[in-house]
């Protein structure tokens, strides 16, 4: 089964239906809520936008599951880097787009209405980076019009924004808690100590 569809959407929707209705008990299945049988992992084309530490980890996981992985080059870049695919071409081919790029003035609205129109009708857009990289209103419009299959964001929008006001069944939101593990907190503390130690010794590290 297509793991992206199952874990990002089906688990949430199926849980809700099992807890709030007697549909499964009476029909014995909920498969009729799928427009078609989900893809297997080998049929997925995962496009990673942002090839830093997290992007590389996602690549390893996706490949381990047998998925095809494309690394998108910078948007608008004329000279492709080795191992990268033109941004627009990658977006058009993707069955899953995973955004892991840092939020800067250059990446705000990186995926907007133009990019949504390029994508496959069944694509899943997953933003595990910061809000604003995927244009919120363009995403809502694309979901409502059925231009994309679904979306997930790992950073909840403000309470009064459209992502929360609108009723969007094929959208899921999580709370950006990946940093909250004991090991991650320890890593951050170690980096702080190393940074202070390097600064005192005249060899600053991780400078911006």
PEHUTA-V645077 format. One record per residue. RES is the residue in one small letter. SS is DSSP state (H for helix, E for strand, C for the rest). PHI is phi as a letter, one per 20 degrees, with the letter a starting at -180 (NA if undefined). PSI is psi as a letter, one per 30 degrees, with the letter a starting at -180 (NA if undefined). Layout:
res:RES ss:SS phi:PHI psi:PSI
res:RES ss:SS phi:PHI psi:PSI
This chain:
res:x ss:C phi:NA psi:k
res:x ss:C phi:f psi:j
res:x ss:H phi:f psi:e
res:x ss:H phi:f psi:e
res:x ss:H phi:f psi:e
res:x ss:H phi:f psi:e
res:x ss:H phi:f psi:e
res:x ss:H phi:e psi:e
res:x ss:H phi:d psi:e
res:x ss:H phi:f psi:e
res:x ss:H phi:g psi:e
res:x ss:H phi:f psi:e
res:x ss:H phi:f psi:e
res:x ss:H phi:f psi:e
res:x ss:H phi:g psi:e
res:x ss:H phi:f psi:e
res:x ss:H phi:f psi:e
res:x ss:H phi:f psi:e
res:x ss:H phi:e psi:f
res:x ss:H phi:d psi:f
res:x ss:C phi:c psi:l
res:x ss:C phi:d psi:g
res:x ss:H phi:f psi:e
res:x ss:H phi:f psi:e
res:x ss:H phi:f psi:e
res:x ss:H phi:e psi:e
res:x ss:H phi:d psi:f
res:x ss:C phi:m psi:g
res:x ss:C phi:a psi:l
res:x ss:C phi:c psi:g
res:x ss:H phi:f psi:f
res:x ss:H phi:f psi:f
res:x ss:H phi:e psi:f
res:x ss:C phi:e psi:k
res:x ss:C phi:f psi:f
res:x ss:C phi:a psi:l
res:x ss:C phi:g psi:k
res:x ss:C phi:f psi:l
res:x ss:C phi:f psi:l
res:x ss:C phi:e psi:l
res:x ss:H phi:g psi:e
res:x ss:H phi:f psi:f
res:x ss:H phi:e psi:f
res:x ss:C phi:e psi:k
res:x ss:E phi:d psi:j
res:x ss:E phi:e psi:k
res:x ss:E phi:d psi:k
res:x ss:E phi:d psi:k
res:x ss:E phi:d psi:j
res:x ss:C phi:o psi:j
res:x ss:C phi:d psi:h
res:x ss:C phi:e psi:a
res:x ss:H phi:g psi:e
res:x ss:H phi:f psi:e
res:x ss:H phi:g psi:e
res:x ss:H phi:f psi:e
res:x ss:H phi:f psi:e
res:x ss:H phi:f psi:e
res:x ss:H phi:g psi:e
res:x ss:H phi:f psi:e
res:x ss:H phi:f psi:e
res:x ss:H phi:f psi:e
res:x ss:H phi:f psi:e
res:x ss:H phi:f psi:f
res:x ss:C phi:e psi:g
res:x ss:C phi:n psi:g
res:x ss:C phi:e psi:l
res:x ss:E phi:e psi:k
res:x ss:E phi:c psi:k
res:x ss:E phi:d psi:k
res:x ss:E phi:d psi:j
res:x ss:E phi:f psi:k
res:x ss:C phi:f psi:l
res:x ss:C phi:f psi:k
res:x ss:C phi:f psi:k
res:x ss:C phi:n psi:g
res:x ss:C phi:f psi:k
res:x ss:C phi:e psi:f
res:x ss:C phi:d psi:j
res:x ss:C phi:f psi:k
res:x ss:C phi:e psi:l
res:x ss:C phi:g psi:k
res:x ss:C phi:n psi:g
res:x ss:C phi:d psi:l
res:x ss:E phi:d psi:k
res:x ss:C phi:g psi:k
res:x ss:H phi:g psi:e
res:x ss:H phi:f psi:e
res:x ss:H phi:f psi:e
res:x ss:H phi:f psi:e
res:x ss:H phi:f psi:e
res:x ss:H phi:f psi:e
res:x ss:H phi:e psi:f
res:x ss:C phi:f psi:k
res:x ss:C phi:e psi:f
res:x ss:E phi:b psi:k
res:x ss:E phi:d psi:k
res:x ss:E phi:d psi:j
res:x ss:E phi:e psi:j
res:x ss:C phi:c psi:g
res:x ss:C phi:e psi:l
res:x ss:C phi:f psi:k
res:x ss:C phi:e psi:j
res:x ss:C phi:c psi:l
res:x ss:C phi:f psi:f
res:x ss:C phi:e psi:f
res:x ss:C phi:d psi:f
res:x ss:C phi:f psi:k
res:x ss:C phi:l psi:h
res:x ss:C phi:g psi:e
res:x ss:E phi:d psi:j
res:x ss:C phi:c psi:a
res:x ss:H phi:g psi:e
res:x ss:H phi:g psi:e
res:x ss:H phi:f psi:e
res:x ss:H phi:g psi:e
res:x ss:H phi:f psi:f
res:x ss:H phi:f psi:f
res:x ss:C phi:f psi:l
res:x ss:C phi:f psi:l
res:x ss:C phi:f psi:f
res:x ss:C phi:d psi:g
res:x ss:C phi:f psi:k
res:x ss:E phi:d psi:k
res:x ss:E phi:d psi:j
res:x ss:E phi:c psi:j
res:x ss:E phi:d psi:j
res:x ss:C phi:d psi:g
res:x ss:C phi:e psi:a
res:x ss:C phi:e psi:l
res:x ss:C phi:f psi:k
res:x ss:C phi:o psi:f
res:x ss:C phi:f psi:e
res:x ss:E phi:e psi:j
res:x ss:C phi:f psi:k
res:x ss:H phi:f psi:e
res:x ss:H phi:f psi:e
res:x ss:H phi:f psi:e
res:x ss:H phi:f psi:e
res:x ss:H phi:g psi:e
res:x ss:H phi:f psi:e
res:x ss:H phi:f psi:e
res:x ss:H phi:f psi:e
res:x ss:H phi:f psi:e
res:x ss:C phi:e psi:f
res:x ss:C phi:m psi:g
res:x ss:C phi:f psi:f
res:x ss:C phi:c psi:l
res:x ss:C phi:f psi:e
res:x ss:E phi:r psi:l
res:x ss:E phi:b psi:l
res:x ss:E phi:b psi:k
res:x ss:E phi:c psi:k
res:x ss:C phi:d psi:g
res:x ss:C phi:c psi:j
res:x ss:C phi:f psi:k
res:x ss:C phi:f psi:l
res:x ss:C phi:f psi:l
res:x ss:C phi:g psi:e
res:x ss:C phi:e psi:g
res:x ss:C phi:e psi:l
res:x ss:H phi:f psi:e
res:x ss:H phi:f psi:f
res:x ss:H phi:e psi:e
res:x ss:H phi:f psi:e
res:x ss:C phi:f psi:k
res:x ss:C phi:e psi:j
res:x ss:C phi:c psi:j
res:x ss:C phi:f psi:f
res:x ss:C phi:e psi:h
res:x ss:E phi:c psi:k
res:x ss:E phi:c psi:k
res:x ss:E phi:c psi:k
res:x ss:C phi:c psi:l
res:x ss:C phi:d psi:g
res:x ss:C phi:l psi:h
res:x ss:C phi:d psi:g
res:x ss:H phi:f psi:f
res:x ss:H phi:f psi:f
res:x ss:H phi:e psi:g
res:x ss:C phi:f psi:l
res:x ss:H phi:g psi:e
res:x ss:H phi:f psi:e
res:x ss:H phi:f psi:e
res:x ss:H phi:f psi:e
res:x ss:H phi:f psi:e
res:x ss:H phi:f psi:e
res:x ss:H phi:f psi:e
res:x ss:H phi:f psi:e
res:x ss:H phi:f psi:e
res:x ss:H phi:f psi:e
res:x ss:H phi:f psi:e
res:x ss:H phi:f psi:e
res:x ss:H phi:f psi:e
res:x ss:H phi:f psi:e
res:x ss:H phi:f psi:e
res:x ss:H phi:f psi:e
res:x ss:H phi:f psi:e
res:x ss:H phi:f psi:e
res:x ss:H phi:f psi:e
res:x ss:C phi:e psi:f
res:x ss:C phi:n psi:g
res:x ss:C phi:c psi:i
res:x ss:C phi:f psi:k
res:x ss:C phi:c psi:l
res:x ss:C phi:l psi:h
res:x ss:C phi:f psi:l
res:x ss:C phi:d psi:NA
